[in-house]
């Protein structure tokens, strides 16, 4: 004998199944849809940095954590243009070097959905050396010992997994020029830096 409770259980199961199918269809439709409109991105990864200047500044490369943010517009399924900001930091204690880059980023996708992409950008490149706090949320305290800002270039490639996830390998070069202490004294001239980034993250649109 079919009871009201049985009908309620069956009804709930049917509604749950319907919602699950709709969610799967929506996710599949999004994955099959060509790129378009507004997009944003976020990435985390590892970077290897090297430095040189007019005096004896070269030496071993330094590893560190990287984070990036992107926002832009899609001009057809193959081309995206946006602004990107990225930071690199070596360590949390002692003297902590930091590199920041920001500028315009152009990305080209051979396929209309998923697959490889290639990107290049131009903008500013910044360097500073500060005192580490050991706190990942506020890694550097006070005014940097010295810092400098110049122009930078970025070249790279990546893979779009088709579901919003991406993996990227980028090379960023910065010609910072002179580094200055807070009192204006020149610490180094001809400062140049390069960072090889490996990141995973998201690059999606609403």
N, C-alpha and C positions, 0 to 999 in steps of 0.2 A: 504494500500500500504506500503510495507516494504521499508524504507529509509536507507540510509547509516548510519545515526545516530542510528537508531534502531539496525542495525547489529553491530555497534560498541559497544553499550550498552550490547547487548547479549553476544558478544565476551568477553568483560571485565568481565562480571559476570561468564562466563564459566571458564576463566583463574583464577579468584579469588577463585572460588569453587575448581578448580583443585589444586591450591596451598594450600588451607586449608586442603583438603583431604590428600595431600602429607605430610603436617606438622603433622596431626593427626596420619597418618600411621607411620611416622618416630618416633614420641614420643611413640607410642604403641610398635614399634619394639625395641626401646631402653629399655622400661620397661620390655619386655619379654626376653631380652637378658641376659644370665648368666653373672655374674661378671667376668671380665678379665682385664689384663694389668694394666697400670698405674692408680692410683687413688689419689685424694686429698680431703681434708675436711676442713670445717670451722664451728665453733660453738660458740654460745652465751648462757649465762645462769646465774644461781645463785649458789653460794657455801656457805656452812656453815663450818667455820674453828674453830679448837680447838688447843691449845698449852699447852705444859708442859715442865718442865726442872728440874734440880737437886735442885734448890731453889724454892721459892714460885712463880711459873709462871702460874699455872693453874687457871682457872676461867670460866667465861661464854663463850659460843661460839659466833663467830662474823659472820655476813652475809656480802656478797659482790658479786660483778659482776665478771663473769668469761668469758674468751675468749680462744679458742683453734684453733690450726692449725695442719693439718696432711698431710703427703705425703708418698706414698709407692707403693708397687707392689702386685698384686693379684696372688697367687699361686693356681690356680684352683678356682672354684666358691665358695668354702667353706672357704678358708683361705686367709687372707690378713696380710702382714707384712709391717710396716712402721715406720716412726719417727713422734713423736708428741711433740709439745710444748704447754703449757697451763699456763695461768696467772690468779691470783685471787687478788682482791684489795678491801679493806674495806674503804669506804668513800672517800671524796675528800678534806676535810679540817682537820686542826689539825694534829695530828700524824697519819700517814696512813701506816698500815702494808700491805705488799705484799708477796705473795707466788707464786713462779714459779716452774714448773716441766718440765722436758724434758727427752726423752729417746726413747727406742724401744717399739713399741706397736704391739701385736699379736692379731688378731681378728678372731673368728670362727663363721661361719654362718651355721646352720643346713640345711637351704633351699638354693637352687641355685639362687632363686630370692626372695627378700623381706623377711619379717619375723624377728624373734629375732636374736640377735648376742651377743656373750660373748667375753670379751677382758681382757687382762692383759699386764702390761708393767713394765719395770725396767729402771732406769736411775738416774738422779740427782734431788735433791730437794733444793730449795733456799728460804731464807727468808730475808727480810729487813724491817726496820722501817724508814720512811722518813717524810719530811715535805710536807703536802698537799698544792696544789696551788689553788684548786677549779676549775681547768680547766681539763675537761675530756680528752682532747687531750694531755696534758702534766701534769698529775696529781701530780707528785712528783718533787720537785726542789732540785738541788744540790746533795751533797753526803749524803747517808743515815746515820742516827745516829749510826746504827750498822747493821750487816748482817752476814750471814753464809751460807755455802753450804755443803750438805751431799748427802747420797744416798736415793732413793725413790722407792716405789712400787705403782702400780695402778691396781685395779681390778674393773670390771664393767660389765654392760649389757645394751642393747639398743634394739631399733626396727628400722628396715629398711623398709620404706614405699614403696619401689620399684620404686620411681620416683626421687631418689637422696636425698630425705629428710630423716633425722634420728632424733631420740630422744635418749638421753643417761643418765644413772645414774651411776656415777663412784665414787669410794672411793680412795683417794690418801694419802699414808702415807709417811712421810719424817723423817729420822733420821739425823738431821742437825749437831748435836754435839755442838760445841762452837759458840757463837755469839761474834763478835769482833767490836769494834769501829774503826773509820778510823786511829787512832794512834796506833792500835794494841792491845789496852787494852781488856781484856776478860770481857764481860758483863754478859754472862750466859753460863753454861755448861749443857750437856745432853739435848739440845734442841730437842724436837720432835714436829711434827705438823701433823695434819690430816685434810683433806678437803673433804666434801661430795658435789659432783657436780651434778647439774641437767642442762642439755643443750639440745638445739635443733639446728639443722643446716643442712649442706649438706655433703654428702660423696659420691662422684661421680667419673666417669672416662671420658676421652675424647671420 
